[in-house]
Amino acid sequence: MPASDLPLLIDTAHKAGRIATSFVGKTAKRWDKPDGAGPVTEADMAVNDMLSRELQSARPHYGWLSEETEDGTDRLSRERVFIVDPIDGTRSFTEGANTWAHALAVAERGQVTAAVVYLPMRDLLYTAARGQGAFLNGVPITVSDADELEKSAILAAKPVMAGQRWVGGTCPPFKQAYRPSLAYRLGLVAQSRFDAMLTLRPSWEWDIAAGALIVAEAGGTVGNRHGAPLTFNSPDPRLDGVIAGTPAVHRALLHALA
């Protein structure tokens, strides 16, 4: 039910922003997760607690998958599931930067139906519902019309540029840039600020679910590193990399990658 779920996601995203910005990133209590899973802060947990309470109270029959909640198997039996990252870009948050985001999505039978990516420090609210287009602060957005890989601007981490990752041993001469939040990278592609984004590393569903729908509804193409469609609420909630961009640049990246 994307039409009814989207207002709920928007409302709770704004509440998440108010909670997160009440903490000072550099002084928020921080600790490291086990097994090198990265940092977490008291702000992450406060936002997660609110999202869990508000969303699951509003939709008690939906499953739950969050970066900051211990995963279980109950969600696998649910037709619909919330997939959330309370703060995507926690390192950015702890550094006092403004490129972290709240990423909230609903998936139905493996496909995202409603999505929000919200950057409170930048006043950017990306939204989408399946079949209804993508929006930034209420204004419709579409991906760029880029159709040449070599002239494209692409969001990717520097290790992606290594020659061995590309056919012929050389990375194409596209313009490379980086943002710490995967959800924000997807939003930037959807609004045509960049022509594509890619990550070749295993990616958690909560980092990707919301942004993937926003790119798709903006007219872009999204898949894993091999071009296969993305499926969410899997037993192992990790995706085999992600490539998202204009249809032409997406195809070109798949052909150029080794």
C-alpha positions as a Markdown table, in Angstrom:
| # | Residue | x | y | z |
|---|---|---|---|---|
| 1 | Met | 0.0 | 0.0 | 0.0 |
| 2 | Pro | 2.5 | 2.6 | -1.1 |
| 3 | Ala | 0.1 | 5.6 | -1.1 |
| 4 | Ser | -0.8 | 5.1 | 2.6 |
| 5 | Asp | 2.7 | 4.1 | 3.7 |
| 6 | Leu | 4.6 | 7.1 | 2.2 |
| 7 | Pro | 3.0 | 9.8 | 4.4 |
| 8 | Leu | 3.8 | 7.6 | 7.5 |
| 9 | Leu | 7.5 | 7.3 | 6.4 |
| 10 | Ile | 7.7 | 11.1 | 5.7 |
| 11 | Asp | 6.3 | 11.9 | 9.1 |
| 12 | Thr | 8.6 | 9.6 | 11.0 |
| 13 | Ala | 11.6 | 10.7 | 8.9 |
| 14 | His | 11.0 | 14.3 | 10.1 |
| 15 | Lys | 10.8 | 13.1 | 13.7 |
| 16 | Ala | 14.0 | 11.2 | 13.2 |
| 17 | Gly | 15.7 | 14.4 | 12.0 |
| 18 | Arg | 14.5 | 16.3 | 15.1 |
| 19 | Ile | 15.9 | 13.6 | 17.3 |
| 20 | Ala | 19.3 | 13.2 | 15.5 |
| 21 | Thr | 19.9 | 17.0 | 15.3 |
| 22 | Ser | 19.3 | 17.3 | 19.0 |
| 23 | Phe | 22.6 | 15.5 | 19.5 |
| 24 | Val | 26.0 | 17.2 | 18.7 |
| 25 | Gly | 27.7 | 14.7 | 16.4 |
| 26 | Lys | 31.2 | 15.2 | 17.6 |
| 27 | Thr | 30.2 | 14.8 | 21.3 |
| 28 | Ala | 27.5 | 12.1 | 21.0 |
| 29 | Lys | 28.5 | 9.0 | 22.8 |
| 30 | Arg | 30.0 | 6.6 | 20.4 |
| 31 | Trp | 31.2 | 3.0 | 20.4 |
| 32 | Asp | 32.2 | 0.4 | 17.8 |
| 33 | Lys | 30.1 | -2.6 | 16.8 |
| 34 | Pro | 31.5 | -6.1 | 17.0 |
| 35 | Asp | 33.4 | -7.7 | 14.1 |
| 36 | Gly | 34.4 | -4.4 | 12.6 |
| 37 | Ala | 30.9 | -3.5 | 11.6 |
| 38 | Gly | 31.6 | 0.3 | 12.1 |
| 39 | Pro | 30.6 | 2.9 | 14.7 |
| 40 | Val | 27.3 | 3.5 | 16.3 |
| 41 | Thr | 26.2 | 6.5 | 18.5 |
| 42 | Glu | 23.5 | 7.2 | 21.0 |
| 43 | Ala | 21.8 | 9.2 | 18.3 |
| 44 | Asp | 21.5 | 6.1 | 16.1 |
| 45 | Met | 19.9 | 4.2 | 18.9 |
| 46 | Ala | 17.5 | 7.0 | 19.9 |
| 47 | Val | 16.4 | 7.3 | 16.3 |
| 48 | Asn | 16.0 | 3.6 | 16.0 |
| 49 | Asp | 14.0 | 3.3 | 19.1 |
| 50 | Met | 11.5 | 6.0 | 17.9 |
| 51 | Leu | 11.3 | 4.5 | 14.4 |
| 52 | Ser | 10.6 | 1.0 | 15.8 |
| 53 | Arg | 8.0 | 2.3 | 18.2 |
| 54 | Glu | 6.2 | 4.6 | 15.7 |
| 55 | Leu | 6.3 | 2.5 | 12.6 |
| 56 | Gln | 5.5 | -0.9 | 14.2 |
| 57 | Ser | 2.7 | 0.6 | 16.2 |
| 58 | Ala | 1.2 | 2.1 | 13.0 |
| 59 | Arg | 1.7 | -1.2 | 11.0 |
| 60 | Pro | 1.9 | -4.1 | 13.5 |
| 61 | His | 1.6 | -6.7 | 10.8 |
| 62 | Tyr | 4.7 | -5.4 | 9.0 |
| 63 | Gly | 8.1 | -7.0 | 9.5 |
| 64 | Trp | 11.1 | -5.1 | 10.7 |
| 65 | Leu | 14.7 | -4.9 | 9.4 |
| 66 | Ser | 17.0 | -2.2 | 10.8 |
| 67 | Glu | 20.7 | -1.7 | 11.0 |
| 68 | Glu | 20.4 | -1.0 | 14.7 |
| 69 | Thr | 18.1 | -3.9 | 15.7 |
| 70 | Glu | 19.2 | -7.5 | 16.1 |
| 71 | Asp | 17.9 | -9.4 | 13.1 |
| 72 | Gly | 15.6 | -12.4 | 13.3 |
| 73 | Thr | 13.6 | -14.7 | 11.1 |
| 74 | Asp | 10.1 | -13.3 | 11.8 |
| 75 | Arg | 10.3 | -10.7 | 9.1 |
| 76 | Leu | 10.7 | -13.4 | 6.4 |
| 77 | Ser | 7.1 | -14.6 | 6.9 |
| 78 | Arg | 5.7 | -11.1 | 6.6 |
| 79 | Glu | 4.2 | -9.9 | 3.3 |
| 80 | Arg | 5.5 | -6.3 | 4.0 |
| 81 | Val | 8.5 | -5.2 | 5.9 |
| 82 | Phe | 10.0 | -1.9 | 7.1 |
| 83 | Ile | 13.7 | -1.6 | 6.0 |
| 84 | Val | 15.4 | 1.3 | 7.8 |
| 85 | Asp | 18.8 | 2.8 | 8.5 |
| 86 | Pro | 18.4 | 5.2 | 11.4 |
| 87 | Ile | 21.5 | 7.2 | 10.4 |
| 88 | Asp | 23.2 | 6.3 | 7.1 |
| 89 | Gly | 26.6 | 7.8 | 7.3 |
| 90 | Thr | 27.3 | 7.6 | 11.0 |
| 91 | Arg | 31.0 | 8.5 | 10.6 |
| 92 | Ser | 29.9 | 11.7 | 8.8 |
| 93 | Phe | 27.5 | 12.4 | 11.7 |
| 94 | Thr | 30.3 | 11.9 | 14.3 |
| 95 | Glu | 32.6 | 14.2 | 12.3 |
| 96 | Gly | 30.0 | 17.0 | 12.5 |
| 97 | Ala | 29.4 | 16.9 | 8.7 |
| 98 | Asn | 26.0 | 17.2 | 7.1 |
| 99 | Thr | 25.9 | 14.4 | 4.6 |
| 100 | Trp | 24.3 | 11.8 | 6.8 |
| 101 | Ala | 20.7 | 10.6 | 6.1 |
| 102 | His | 17.7 | 8.8 | 7.5 |
| 103 | Ala | 16.7 | 6.0 | 5.1 |
| 104 | Leu | 13.2 | 4.5 | 5.4 |
| 105 | Ala | 11.5 | 2.0 | 3.1 |
| 106 | Val | 8.6 | -0.5 | 2.9 |
| 107 | Ala | 9.1 | -3.6 | 0.8 |
| 108 | Glu | 6.3 | -5.9 | -0.3 |
| 109 | Arg | 7.2 | -9.4 | -1.5 |
| 110 | Gly | 10.8 | -8.3 | -2.0 |
| 111 | Gln | 10.1 | -5.1 | -3.9 |
| 112 | Val | 10.2 | -1.6 | -2.4 |
| 113 | Thr | 6.9 | 0.2 | -2.6 |
| 114 | Ala | 7.5 | 3.4 | -0.6 |
| 115 | Ala | 10.7 | 5.2 | 0.3 |
| 116 | Val | 12.1 | 8.3 | 2.0 |
| 117 | Val | 15.7 | 9.5 | 2.2 |
| 118 | Tyr | 16.0 | 12.6 | 4.5 |
| 119 | Leu | 19.0 | 14.7 | 5.2 |
| 120 | Pro | 17.9 | 17.1 | 8.0 |
| 121 | Met | 21.1 | 19.1 | 8.0 |
| 122 | Arg | 20.7 | 19.9 | 4.3 |
| 123 | Asp | 16.9 | 20.1 | 4.2 |
| 124 | Leu | 16.7 | 17.5 | 1.5 |
| 125 | Leu | 13.7 | 15.1 | 1.5 |
| 126 | Tyr | 13.7 | 12.5 | -1.3 |
| 127 | Thr | 10.5 | 10.5 | -1.6 |
| 128 | Ala | 8.9 | 7.9 | -3.9 |
| 129 | Ala | 6.0 | 5.5 | -4.1 |
| 130 | Arg | 6.0 | 2.7 | -6.6 |
| 131 | Gly | 4.4 | 3.9 | -9.9 |
| 132 | Gln | 4.0 | 7.5 | -8.6 |
| 133 | Gly | 7.3 | 9.1 | -9.5 |
| 134 | Ala | 10.2 | 10.5 | -7.4 |
| 135 | Phe | 10.3 | 13.9 | -5.6 |
| 136 | Leu | 12.8 | 16.1 | -3.8 |
| 137 | Asn | 11.1 | 18.5 | -1.3 |
| 138 | Gly | 7.8 | 17.9 | -3.2 |
| 139 | Val | 9.2 | 18.7 | -6.6 |
| 140 | Pro | 9.3 | 15.9 | -9.3 |
| 141 | Ile | 12.9 | 14.8 | -10.2 |
| 142 | Thr | 14.3 | 12.7 | -13.0 |
| 143 | Val | 17.7 | 11.2 | -13.7 |
| 144 | Ser | 20.0 | 13.0 | -16.1 |
| 145 | Asp | 20.1 | 12.3 | -19.9 |
| 146 | Ala | 23.7 | 11.2 | -19.8 |
| 147 | Asp | 24.4 | 8.5 | -22.3 |
| 148 | Glu | 28.2 | 8.3 | -22.5 |
| 149 | Leu | 30.2 | 6.7 | -19.7 |
| 150 | Glu | 33.4 | 8.7 | -20.4 |
| 151 | Lys | 31.6 | 12.0 | -20.0 |
| 152 | Ser | 29.7 | 11.0 | -16.9 |
| 153 | Ala | 30.0 | 12.0 | -13.3 |
| 154 | Ile | 29.8 | 9.0 | -11.1 |
| 155 | Leu | 29.7 | 8.5 | -7.3 |
| 156 | Ala | 32.1 | 5.8 | -6.2 |
| 157 | Ala | 34.8 | 5.1 | -3.6 |
| 158 | Lys | 38.4 | 5.3 | -4.9 |
| 159 | Pro | 39.0 | 1.5 | -4.7 |
| 160 | Val | 36.4 | 1.1 | -7.5 |
| 161 | Met | 38.8 | 3.0 | -9.8 |
| 162 | Ala | 41.5 | 0.3 | -9.6 |
| 163 | Gly | 42.5 | -0.9 | -13.0 |
| 164 | Gln | 41.9 | -4.6 | -12.3 |
| 165 | Arg | 38.2 | -3.9 | -11.8 |
| 166 | Trp | 37.7 | -2.8 | -15.5 |
| 167 | Val | 37.9 | -4.5 | -18.9 |
| 168 | Gly | 41.3 | -3.9 | -20.4 |
| 169 | Gly | 42.8 | -3.0 | -17.0 |
| 170 | Thr | 42.0 | 0.7 | -17.1 |
| 171 | Cys | 39.2 | 2.6 | -15.5 |
| 172 | Pro | 37.2 | 4.7 | -18.0 |
| 173 | Pro | 37.9 | 8.4 | -17.7 |
| 174 | Phe | 34.6 | 9.4 | -16.0 |
| 175 | Lys | 34.6 | 12.1 | -13.3 |
| 176 | Gln | 34.6 | 10.4 | -9.9 |
| 177 | Ala | 33.2 | 11.8 | -6.7 |
| 178 | Tyr | 32.3 | 10.5 | -3.3 |
| 179 | Arg | 29.6 | 10.9 | -0.6 |
| 180 | Pro | 29.7 | 8.8 | 2.6 |
| 181 | Ser | 26.0 | 7.9 | 2.6 |
| 182 | Leu | 24.9 | 5.3 | 0.1 |
| 183 | Ala | 21.3 | 6.5 | 0.4 |
| 184 | Tyr | 22.4 | 10.1 | -0.3 |
| 185 | Arg | 24.4 | 8.9 | -3.4 |
| 186 | Leu | 21.2 | 7.3 | -4.8 |
| 187 | Gly | 19.3 | 10.5 | -4.1 |
| 188 | Leu | 21.9 | 12.5 | -6.0 |
| 189 | Val | 21.6 | 10.2 | -9.0 |
| 190 | Ala | 17.8 | 10.5 | -8.9 |
| 191 | Gln | 17.9 | 14.3 | -9.0 |
| 192 | Ser | 20.5 | 14.3 | -11.9 |
| 193 | Arg | 23.3 | 15.8 | -9.8 |
| 194 | Phe | 25.3 | 12.7 | -10.9 |
| 195 | Asp | 24.8 | 10.3 | -13.7 |
| 196 | Ala | 25.4 | 7.0 | -11.7 |
| 197 | Met | 26.7 | 5.5 | -8.5 |
| 198 | Leu | 28.3 | 2.2 | -7.9 |
| 199 | Thr | 29.6 | 0.1 | -5.1 |
| 200 | Leu | 31.1 | -3.3 | -5.7 |
| 201 | Arg | 31.2 | -4.4 | -2.1 |
| 202 | Pro | 28.4 | -6.3 | -0.4 |
| 203 | Ser | 25.8 | -3.7 | 0.6 |
| 204 | Trp | 23.2 | -3.9 | 3.4 |
| 205 | Glu | 19.6 | -3.7 | 2.3 |
| 206 | Trp | 18.9 | -0.8 | 4.7 |
| 207 | Asp | 21.5 | 1.4 | 3.0 |
| 208 | Ile | 20.0 | 0.8 | -0.4 |
| 209 | Ala | 16.3 | 0.0 | -0.3 |
| 210 | Ala | 14.9 | 3.5 | -0.1 |
| 211 | Gly | 17.3 | 5.1 | -2.6 |
| 212 | Ala | 16.8 | 2.3 | -5.1 |
| 213 | Leu | 13.1 | 3.0 | -5.5 |
| 214 | Ile | 13.8 | 6.7 | -5.7 |
| 215 | Val | 16.2 | 6.2 | -8.6 |
| 216 | Ala | 13.9 | 3.8 | -10.3 |
| 217 | Glu | 10.9 | 6.2 | -10.0 |
| 218 | Ala | 13.1 | 9.0 | -11.3 |
| 219 | Gly | 13.6 | 7.0 | -14.5 |
| 220 | Gly | 16.9 | 5.3 | -13.7 |
| 221 | Thr | 18.1 | 1.7 | -13.7 |
| 222 | Val | 19.2 | -0.1 | -10.6 |
| 223 | Gly | 20.7 | -3.6 | -10.1 |
| 224 | Asn | 23.5 | -5.4 | -8.4 |
| 225 | Arg | 27.0 | -5.4 | -9.7 |
| 226 | His | 26.1 | -8.0 | -12.3 |
| 227 | Gly | 23.0 | -6.2 | -13.5 |
| 228 | Ala | 20.4 | -8.5 | -11.8 |
| 229 | Pro | 17.4 | -6.8 | -10.2 |
| 230 | Leu | 17.5 | -6.1 | -6.5 |
| 231 | Thr | 15.4 | -8.2 | -4.1 |
| 232 | Phe | 14.8 | -7.1 | -0.5 |
| 233 | Asn | 13.9 | -8.8 | 2.8 |
| 234 | Ser | 16.2 | -11.7 | 2.0 |
| 235 | Pro | 17.4 | -14.1 | 4.7 |
| 236 | Asp | 20.9 | -12.6 | 4.3 |
| 237 | Pro | 20.1 | -8.9 | 4.0 |
| 238 | Arg | 23.2 | -8.1 | 1.8 |
| 239 | Leu | 23.2 | -7.2 | -1.8 |
| 240 | Asp | 26.0 | -8.2 | -4.2 |
| 241 | Gly | 27.0 | -4.6 | -4.9 |
| 242 | Val | 24.9 | -1.9 | -6.5 |
| 243 | Ile | 24.9 | 0.0 | -9.7 |
| 244 | Ala | 22.4 | 2.8 | -10.3 |
| 245 | Gly | 22.2 | 5.4 | -13.0 |
| 246 | Thr | 20.7 | 6.6 | -16.2 |
| 247 | Pro | 19.7 | 3.6 | -18.4 |
| 248 | Ala | 22.6 | 4.2 | -20.9 |
| 249 | Val | 25.3 | 4.8 | -18.3 |
| 250 | His | 24.1 | 1.8 | -16.3 |
| 251 | Arg | 24.5 | -0.4 | -19.4 |
| 252 | Ala | 27.9 | 1.1 | -20.1 |
| 253 | Leu | 29.2 | 0.4 | -16.6 |
| 254 | Leu | 28.1 | -3.2 | -16.8 |
| 255 | His | 29.9 | -3.7 | -20.1 |
| 256 | Ala | 33.1 | -1.9 | -18.8 |
| 257 | Leu | 33.4 | -3.7 | -15.5 |
| 258 | Ala | 35.7 | -6.7 | -15.5 |
